[in-house]
Amino acid sequence: MKTSPPFTSPRHRLTVGLLLLGGAWGLSSTATAQDTDAWAAVKKDCELVLAFPERYTMFAVEECVVLQDRYRDLERLSAEERLRFARGPSWLFHRGSPEQRALGRLALEHLHEQPLSGYHRRRRRPPLVPSEVRPLARLWPTEPTPFGRVKATEALERAWQARATGDLAGAIAAYREALGHHPFSVEAKYGLLCAQSLAGNDEAALRTLLELESWDFDEAQSAFRRARTAPELEPMIPDVRFGAVVGWPRVQVLNGGGEGGLDETRRIVRALASHQLAVHQVGTDRHRCARPRVYYRPGWERAAREAWDLVGDVATVTGRISWDSPFDLIIVWGEPGPGAHDARPGSLASPWQGIEP
């Protein structure tokens, strides 16, 4: 069930948010077991929102940033968790209004983190359909000289040190140096791909991804498959060319049929997996849907037709994704019932609720 927003107006949200992040910060820094229970009670899907803010509305990110600062014991977070949950405040800092930027900056200070790269505002460009991405000629590896292997290893160590300190430019330079000594180093190529993506250089990252895909040996192909769901490549998801290069649409499956729709949703997930359609997120829709629906991003019509067949219900209707979404296909199971309607899917209420991954 969708809860009422805790803040009634943008100005009220900002005022309350800044008070919570500033004056009331001591409550979070000295959280007790009761405070921990409070975070568990109010967080809903906030951990997902904070870790992947590009999938949600700016209001949802703002709300979760404030809730985390108010109710979560941030001092108990590991270094890895701090980086993960700094994505939401970084999203506000780079993309929000002046008030949201201030909110994000305060939240980052409380997490003891700097604004993360890869979440800055980028220029919009005309979308390209998947058919416009062409694979490169296949290449087979050549072995480096012993001296070249040693120098490549040294460059890789410098690259990882640069990544660890947030120096993406230094990491990119070191990865390129490693590839100069060992042109078919999968570790260097994959590291370069991740660093370019995190730095916001989509054009270079797409080229590197295509080059990695053209390397015709097992280690390289394994790395290429790993790139399909790598968290470092999350900033590239809105670019439809990324999905075209990796060859899989990003699929979300939602249960919009209530308790009675859980079994059908599980069936759909299994059917998609058996047909090599990778399901990236499964959850419960906030809305009840009166019948199954398949939404698709332009360029993925063939995958939508295949998904329609796999849903296996003649009442299933299809439509284009006309709103901001990181997914190429959204499949919603629906069935008649109280409160059911034919509107587009609502935001995700809870991931994997009642659903086996």
N, C-alpha and C positions, 0 to 999 in steps of 0.2 A: 504494500500500500504506500502511495506517495505521501510523504510527510509535508506539513506546511513549512515553508522557509522560515528559519529562525529570525531573519532580518527582513523588515517590511519594506524598506526603500533603499536605494543605493547609498544615500547619505547616512541613513541609520546603520546599514551594514558596515560602512567604512568606520563610522564612529565607534561602534561596538567592537569591530575587529581590531582597530588600533588600541583601544583600551585593553582588550584581552591580551594583545601581543606586547604591550608596553607595561602598563601599570599592574596588571594581574599576572605578569610572567612568573613571579615567584611561586605561584601555585603549581606550575608545571615543573619547575626545576626542583621542587621538593615534593614530588608526587608520592602519595601513600598507596597502600593496596586498594583503598577505596577509590582513589583517583584512577588507578589502573582499571578497576571495574567500570568506572564512568566512561573511559575511552572505549572499552569493549561495548558498552551500551549505546554509545552515540555514533560510532564510526561508520556503521553500515558498510558501504562499498568505498569508503574514503581511502583505504590503503591502495586500492586499485586506481582511484582517481589521482592520488598524489604520485604514484609510480608511472602512470601513463596519462598525463594531463591532456595530451593532444587528442584523446578520444572523447573528451567531455566538454561541456560548455564552460565558459569562463566563470559563470556564476557558481557552478558545481565545484570548480577548482578553488575559487575564493572561499567558499563555505568550508571546504575540507581543510584548507590551510588554517583557518581560524579555529576550527574544532580541534585540530591536532595540537596547536599551541595551548589551547585552554585545558585540554583533558589528558594529554599524553605526557608520560615521563620521558622527555627527550634525552636525559642524561643516561638512560639505560640502553639507548640505541647503540648498536655496533657501528663501526666506521662505514661498513657496507650499507647498513640500513640508513644511515644519515645521507649518504649519497643518493640512495634510491628515493627516499622521501623528500629530498631537496629538489626533485624535478618539478613538483607542483609549484612551490614558491618561485623557482626559476622561470617557469612558464608565465606566472603573473608578472615577474620583474621585467621580462623581455617583451611581452606581448600585451600587457594590460594597460588600463588607463593610468594616468598619473597617480590616482589614489591606490589602485591595485599594485602599481610598481612599489609604492611605499610599503604596502602590506607585505609584498613578497620580500623586500629587502629586510624588513624586521624579522620575518620568519627565518630567513637564511642566517641572520646574525644569531638567532637563538639556536639554530642547528650547528653553528660554528662552521658554516660552509659559504663558499663564494658562489655567485650565480653560475650555473652550469652552462657550458657551450652546447650548441645544437638545438637550443630552444629560442633563438632569436627570430625576429620577424623577417621573412624572406619575400622577395619580389614574386608576385604571381605571374605565371607564364601560361600560355595556352596549353591545355592538357593534350598529351599525345596518346593515341589509342595503342594497345599492345602490338598491333600489327606493324607499327612503325619502328620497332626495336628489332634489329637484325643481329644474329649471332656472328661471332668472328670465326675465322678458319681455325680448325683444330690444330693444336700444337702438342708435341711430345717433349718430355724433359731432356735436358742435357746436364751432365754432372759438372760441378765446378771444380777448379783446381784445389788441391789441399790448402794452399795459401788463401784462395778466395773463400773457402768454407770457414776458415778461422776468422777472416775479416768480417764476413757476414754475421757470424756469431757475436762478435764484438759490437757490431752496429745494432743487432737485435737487443742486446743488453741495454744499450743507450736508449733505444726506442722505448723499452718497457719502463725504464727509469723516468723518461720524459712523460709517458702516459700517467705514471703514478703521481706525478706532481702537477698534472693538468696542462702540461706544455704540449699541446697538440701539434703546433707547428714544428717543434723540435722532434716530436715522434715521427711525423710524416717525413721529415728530412732524413732521419735515421733509417726508417724503413726503406726509403728509396736507395740509400747508400747500401743497405744489405742486399737489395735486389740487383744493384750494380755488380756486386761480387758474386752473388748466387741468383741468377735470373729466374730460376724456377723454385725458389724457396717459398713453400706454401705458408709457412709461419709469417714471413715478411709480407707476402701479398695480402693475406687475410688481415694482418695487423694494420696495413696501410688502408685497406678498405674501411675498417672500423674507425680509424682515426679521421679519415676524410669525411665520413658520415657525421661523426660527432662534431667536427669543425664546421659543418654546414655546407660543405663543398659537394653538392649533389652531382654535378656534372662529372667531376673527377671520380667520385665514388662509383657512379654507374659504369664509367669506362673500366675501372678496376674490377668491378663485378663481372663485366663481360669478358675481360681478359682471364679472370680466374675460371670462368665457366669453360673457356676454350682449352684449358690445360687437360689433356686427355690421359690422366692417370688417377689411380684410386684416391690417393691422399688429397689431391686437389678437388676432386668431385665430392669427397666427404666434406671438405671445408665449404664448398659451394652450397651443399644441402643445409649445412649448419647456418649459413647466412640467411636462409629463408625466415628464420624465427629469432635471429640474434638480437638481443636488447640494444646493442650498440647501433643497430640499423633502424631502430624505431623512428628517428627523425625523417627517414626517407619514405615512410609509409604513404604520406599524402601524394607522392609522385607516382602516377599510374605506371610509369615506365619501370619502376622497381618491381612491381608485381609481374610485369611482362617479362622481365629478364629472368626472375627466379622461376617463372613458369607456373606458379600456383596463385590463384586468387586468394585473398584474405577473406575467410568465411566466418561469419558470426551466426550462431544458431540460438534462437530465443524460444522459450516456452511461453506462449501467450494463451494457453488453454487451461491454466490452473492445475490443480492436482491431477486431474484426469489426463493432462497432456504430457506428464513426465515420461511415461513409457514410449509414447510416440516420438518425443524429442530424442530419447536415447536411441531409438531405432534409426532416426534420421542421421544422427552423428555416426553411428556404425556404418550406415550405407554410404555416407560421404567418404569416410576413411577407406572403405573397401574400393572406392573408385578414385583414389589418389587425390581427393579434394581435402586439403589440410584444414581442419577446423581450428581457428585461432582463439575463439572465445565462445563459451556456452554459458547461458544463464537464464534467468527468469525475467520476462518483460514486465515493466510496470503496468502495462495495459492488458486487458483481455481482448483477444482477437477472435472474431466470429468465424474465420476460416483461414486455412494456411495461405501464406503469402511468400513470394520470392522476390526480393529487390536486388537489382544489379546496377553496377556502375557501367556507363557506356564503354564498350570494348569487351565486355564479358558476357555478351548475349549467349554464346555457345555454352558457357559454363552454367548460365541461368537455366537454359533448356534442359541440361543434364540434371541440375538440381531439381527442377520441376518433376522430371521423371522419377527421381529417387524419393521425393516426398510421397508419391504414390496416392494422391487424392485428386480426383477430377475437379474438385471445387477450388483447387489452388489457383490463385491469381498472381500475375507478375506485374512489376512496375520498376521504373528507374529510380535509383537513389538520387533524389533531388536536394538533399540536405548534406551538411558537412559530416562526413563519416570516414573513418580510416579503413573501412571494409569494402571489398569489391562485391561480395554477396552477403545478403542478410536474409536468413531463412527463419520465418516465424511460424511455429505451429499454432493453429487456432481451431476452435470448435465452438458451436453455439452454446450460449449459457448466459446467466445474469450478468449484465454489464459489458457484454462483448460488443465490439464495434469493428469497423473496417478501416479505421484510421491507420496512419503509418505507425511503426513500432515506437514505443516510448523509450526513454533512456534505460539502461540496464539497472535492474533493481538489485540483483545479487548474482555474482558469477558462480557457476557450478552448484547452484542450490538444488539439492535433490537429484543431481546428475553426476554420473560417474564420468571422469575425463576420458 
